[in-house]
Amino acid sequence: MSKYLVIIPTYNEIENIERMVHTVMALEKDIDLLVVDDNSPDGTANQVDAMMSQYNTQRTKLHISQVSIGLWSANTSTSAKWIAISPTR
């Protein structure tokens, strides 16, 4: 596990998510990224899933939640020292 974990909660962010993921992943090698999608009907999760192959799959994770508590359930098991929750907009 990396020293830093960035969590991006999403809902209907297909227009923003690619830029956000690329920006975060370009920052530093010691950053893991967790995208928590709240079951977006616009295909946000599919976009993230397609982008994951561009990065080390140990560094990027996609969590799709059926309910709004997905963000909190997704970040409960990490050994990262620092967690940043970033809005996409």
N, C-alpha and C positions, 0 to 999 in steps of 0.2 A: 504494500500500500504506500502511496506517495505521501509526502508531507502535507500537501494541500488537496482539499476536495472542493470543487466548485459544483454547486447544485443549481440547475436551471429548471424552475417549474414552468411548464408550458400548457397552454390551452389555445388552440387556433393560432399558432405562431409560425405557420409555414412560410410566411413572407420574411421572417426575421431569423429563424433558427439557424440557417446555414451560415450566415455571417457571424452570429454569436458563437457557434461551435468552433468555427475556424479561428476566431479571435482568441478564445480561451486556450485552445490547443497550441497556438503559436506562442503563448506567453513563456512557458518554462517546461522543462522535462519532468519536473517534480510535481506536476498537477494532474489529478484525476478529475474526470468530468462525469457527472451523473445528471442525465436529463430525465425529469419526472414529468411525464405527459399525462394529463387528466382526461385521457380518452378523447382527444381532439377529433372531431369529425372532418377536419380539413386535411388530414394526412400528415400532420406534424410528426407523429411517431414513425411513419413510413420513411419520411425524409431523413430523420435522424438515423434510423436503421441502415439506410443506404449509405450514409456518410461514415458510419462506424468502420467500414472496411478500409478507409483511408488512414486510420490511426490504429495504433496498437490496441487490440481489444481488451487488454488488461487495464488500459487507461480510460476507456470510454464505456459507459453503461447506459442502457435505456430502461427505465422503469415505467410501465404503462399502468396507470391506476384507473379503476372503475369508479372511484369516489374521490372526493376532494381531499381526503386525508393521505393521499399517496405520498406527498412530499415528506410528511412526518414519519410515515412508516418506512420510507426508503432511506432516511439518513440515520437510522438508529444503530446501524452496525458498520461503523468505520473506525479505523485506527489512525485516521489523519489527525494531525495536530491542529490544523486550521480548517474551518469549513466556511465557505462563502456562498450565500444564496443570492443569486443574481436574477433580477427580472430581465426578460428579453427586450422590453421596450425602454 
